[in-house]
């Protein structure tokens, strides 16, 4: 039986058509806060968090397909030597975000220039299967009255949180520069 590989750009486009970049940031933060506390995640109904988990799994799958590739548009370091950064490098006004909301806060200079570096680093830290399993466990604790820290779960939550923020922001740059720019 022949399996068709999903289009990573279509997965990224679908990811951001569902929820905005600022909203995803809030989901990551609130789900991690709930996972380490003894309180349920109460931002919205539990189904919203499960939907977020599905979208993040899809984004991880897209990143895996893009890992090791070169971006279609590689920015030169000179674009960051200006007094201001051109918003067109990180903002798609059709999405309705403000500049401050869309600006990538966790990416390094090199990652801003080449967001594909994030995908490579993401999978050097953990395999796709490990990412899916670890994220599923975080969501489980976010929806339970138990704290993952009390249950001695062996996850470096700070590092995982940072990697997830970088993943979302790098994917957003791919959306703006390669998908929306078509």
FIKE-89661 format. One line per field, with one value per residue (C-alpha): residue number from 1; y, z, x; residue in three letters. Coordinates in Angstrom, 2 decimals, decimal comma. Example, Ala and Ser with C-alpha at 12.3 -4.5 7.8 and 13.67 -1.06 7.14 Angstrom:
i [1/2]
yy [-4,50/-1,06]
zz [7,80/7,14]
xx [12,30/13,67]
aa [Ala/Ser]
***
This chain:
i [1/2/3/4/5/6/7/8/9/10/11/12/13/14/15/16/17/18/19/20/21/22/23/24/25/26/27/28/29/30/31/32/33/34/35/36/37/38/39/40/41/42/43/44/45/46/47/48/49/50/51/52/53/54/55/56/57/58/59/60/61/62/63/64/65/66/67/68/69/70/71/72/73/74/75/76/77/78/79/80/81/82/83/84/85/86/87/88/89/90/91/92/93/94/95/96/97/98/99/100/101/102/103/104/105/106/107/108/109/110/111/112/113/114/115/116/117/118/119/120/121/122/123/124/125/126/127/128/129/130/131/132/133/134/135/136/137/138/139/140/141/142/143/144/145/146/147/148/149/150/151/152/153/154/155/156/157/158/159/160/161/162/163/164/165/166/167/168/169/170/171/172/173/174/175/176/177/178/179/180/181/182]
yy [0,00/3,42/6,13/9,74/12,06/15,11/18,51/20,25/23,68/22,67/21,43/24,74/26,72/24,64/25,10/28,89/28,97/27,37/29,66/32,75/32,91/34,94/32,45/29,49/31,20/31,51/27,85/26,69/28,88/28,03/24,29/24,17/26,17/23,73/20,70/21,75/22,73/20,71/22,70/21,77/23,79/26,26/28,62/27,14/23,81/20,67/19,90/23,06/21,78/18,40/20,20/22,20/18,91/17,60/20,80/20,68/17,04/18,10/20,95/18,58/16,27/19,20/20,27/16,71/16,80/20,18/19,27/19,01/21,08/24,52/27,38/28,66/32,15/32,45/35,90/37,53/38,97/42,45/42,57/42,83/45,58/48,23/50,44/48,59/45,09/45,01/43,69/41,81/39,35/38,17/39,63/38,73/41,54/39,37/37,28/40,32/40,28/43,38/43,72/43,16/40,04/38,47/39,32/36,15/36,50/33,26/32,87/33,70/35,97/32,97/31,24/34,38/34,43/30,68/29,23/25,74/25,66/25,39/22,25/20,60/21,50/20,44/16,89/16,72/17,23/14,61/12,23/12,84/9,94/11,33/14,80/13,35/11,25/14,05/16,57/14,08/13,66/17,43/17,76/14,83/16,64/19,94/18,25/16,40/17,45/16,08/17,98/16,40/17,68/15,96/12,73/13,04/13,07/13,18/16,03/19,17/21,37/24,63/23,32/21,66/24,87/26,90/24,41/24,52/28,33/28,27/25,65/27,74/30,96/29,29/27,74/31,17/32,61/29,82/30,69/34,38/33,99/30,88/30,12/33,45/35,08/32,78]
zz [0,00/-0,97/1,69/0,58/2,53/3,84/2,53/5,42/4,09/4,01/7,62/8,69/6,83/8,45/11,88/11,65/9,95/13,09/15,72/15,67/16,77/19,94/20,84/20,45/22,75/25,38/24,95/25,50/28,58/30,16/29,50/31,11/34,12/34,54/34,11/37,01/39,28/40,98/39,17/35,93/32,79/32,76/29,91/27,77/27,60/27,73/24,09/23,11/24,75/23,05/19,73/20,52/21,15/17,74/16,00/17,78/16,74/13,14/13,44/14,81/11,85/9,44/11,17/10,87/7,12/6,85/9,11/7,12/4,23/3,16/3,23/-0,07/0,94/2,98/4,49/4,66/7,99/6,41/6,77/10,51/10,27/9,62/12,38/12,17/11,03/8,03/9,33/6,05/7,32/10,20/9,77/7,41/7,80/6,25/9,44/11,45/13,89/15,16/14,73/18,41/18,53/15,51/16,39/17,25/20,85/21,40/18,17/17,94/15,18/13,11/13,66/12,57/9,37/8,82/10,75/9,43/11,98/14,67/13,08/13,01/16,65/17,72/16,50/17,73/21,24/20,92/18,27/16,76/18,77/22,01/21,26/20,68/23,86/26,04/24,78/25,32/28,91/29,49/28,17/30,36/33,45/32,32/32,33/35,61/39,26/39,60/39,15/36,90/39,28/42,26/40,28/39,59/35,83/34,26/31,78/31,47/31,22/30,84/27,89/26,30/26,72/25,01/22,14/21,58/21,48/18,98/16,88/16,65/15,86/13,24/11,58/11,58/9,74/7,17/6,78/6,24/4,00/1,96/2,11/2,35/0,03/-2,87]
xx [0,00/1,36/1,34/1,15/3,43/1,58/2,63/4,43/3,46/-0,21/0,06/1,59/-1,06/-3,79/-2,16/-2,32/-5,71/-7,13/-5,61/-3,37/0,26/-0,54/-3,28/-0,90/1,59/-1,15/-2,10/1,49/1,93/-1,42/-1,13/2,32/1,10/-1,79/0,48/2,72/-0,17/-2,87/-5,56/-7,26/-6,64/-9,53/-8,72/-11,51/-13,32/-11,11/-11,88/-10,01/-6,85/-7,22/-7,67/-4,50/-2,68/-3,79/-2,67/0,71/1,16/0,47/2,97/5,61/4,95/5,40/8,62/9,97/9,33/11,13/14,06/17,27/15,91/16,98/14,47/13,13/14,23/17,40/17,81/21,22/22,43/22,34/18,54/19,06/21,66/18,99/17,62/14,31/13,36/11,03/7,67/7,19/9,83/7,61/4,11/1,30/-1,21/-3,93/-3,83/-4,86/-1,93/-0,20/3,56/4,27/2,06/3,77/7,37/9,31/10,46/12,36/14,36/18,04/19,31/20,39/17,04/15,21/17,26/16,81/13,84/14,66/17,50/14,82/13,37/16,81/17,51/14,02/14,64/18,21/16,77/14,01/12,68/9,24/7,82/9,32/7,90/4,42/4,59/5,99/3,44/0,60/1,81/1,90/-1,66/-2,75/-1,44/-2,94/-6,36/-5,90/-5,89/-2,36/0,88/3,48/6,17/4,50/4,29/8,05/7,62/11,08/10,62/12,72/9,62/11,51/13,50/10,47/8,45/11,20/11,48/7,71/7,70/10,58/8,78/5,62/7,52/9,73/6,67/5,04/8,06/7,78/4,09/4,82/7,87/7,07/3,35/1,54/4,09/3,02]
aa [Unk/Unk/Unk/Unk/Unk/Unk/Unk/Unk/Unk/Unk/Unk/Unk/Unk/Unk/Unk/Unk/Unk/Unk/Unk/Unk/Unk/Unk/Unk/Unk/Unk/Unk/Unk/Unk/Unk/Unk/Unk/Unk/Unk/Unk/Unk/Unk/Unk/Unk/Unk/Unk/Unk/Unk/Unk/Unk/Unk/Unk/Unk/Unk/Unk/Unk/Unk/Unk/Unk/Unk/Unk/Unk/Unk/Unk/Unk/Unk/Unk/Unk/Unk/Unk/Unk/Unk/Unk/Unk/Unk/Unk/Unk/Unk/Unk/Unk/Unk/Unk/Unk/Unk/Unk/Unk/Unk/Unk/Unk/Unk/Unk/Unk/Unk/Unk/Unk/Unk/Unk/Unk/Unk/Unk/Unk/Unk/Unk/Unk/Unk/Unk/Unk/Unk/Unk/Unk/Unk/Unk/Unk/Unk/Unk/Unk/Unk/Unk/Unk/Unk/Unk/Unk/Unk/Unk/Unk/Unk/Unk/Unk/Unk/Unk/Unk/Unk/Unk/Unk/Unk/Unk/Unk/Unk/Unk/Unk/Unk/Unk/Unk/Unk/Unk/Unk/Unk/Unk/Unk/Unk/Unk/Unk/Unk/Unk/Unk/Unk/Unk/Unk/Unk/Unk/Unk/Unk/Unk/Unk/Unk/Unk/Unk/Unk/Unk/Unk/Unk/Unk/Unk/Unk/Unk/Unk/Unk/Unk/Unk/Unk/Unk/Unk/Unk/Unk/Unk/Unk/Unk/Unk]
***
